Amino acid sequence: MLKHLIIVAFLILYNRYLIRLDDEFLYRHMVDFAAANNLLLFGCTTFVSLVLVVGAYLSLEGTLYRMVYSVSKIFMLISQMLIALVCVYNIYFWFGLEYNFIGDLSYLSFMILFELLIATCVALRFIDFNYHFQNTLVEAITMSIISVLFVELLGPAYLL
């Protein structure tokens, strides 16, 4: 998870200092995109999750398990990266603009990323019963809880 945090930190520095994107513009653009495409994102994520889990279960008999394993790993990395992106930007936008990014995205739309992460972990567990999916889930859940608690509980104390 540390590599995802480093990538997000470089992305913030890149947006802030090289492209010179305004934080308010970036915030509004991200929240508006998520609000406009919330149902589409939920439907696509649910479909991909079902395909991965069913494909992993069905590939136990055949030779497709390598392809399903690779696709599951790719989607797991994407969901971990997006969870790290949202968590870091939640803290970043709170201190920069005093906006609750996850709250404005809605917590339900944030759970879409966890749906994909859990489905990929289940698919990987079907394929490789020794896969350590608990570590992946604990890291993502811990990071999101820390981000939300940091903004919801410590954030108002920062404003005083």
Secondary structure as UniProt FT lines:
FT   HELIX           2..13
FT   HELIX           14..18
FT   HELIX           23..36
FT   HELIX           38..58
FT   TURN            59..61
FT   HELIX           65..97
FT   HELIX           101..105
FT   HELIX           107..127
FT   TURN            129..130
FT   HELIX           133..149
FT   HELIX           150..154
FT   HELIX           155..159
//
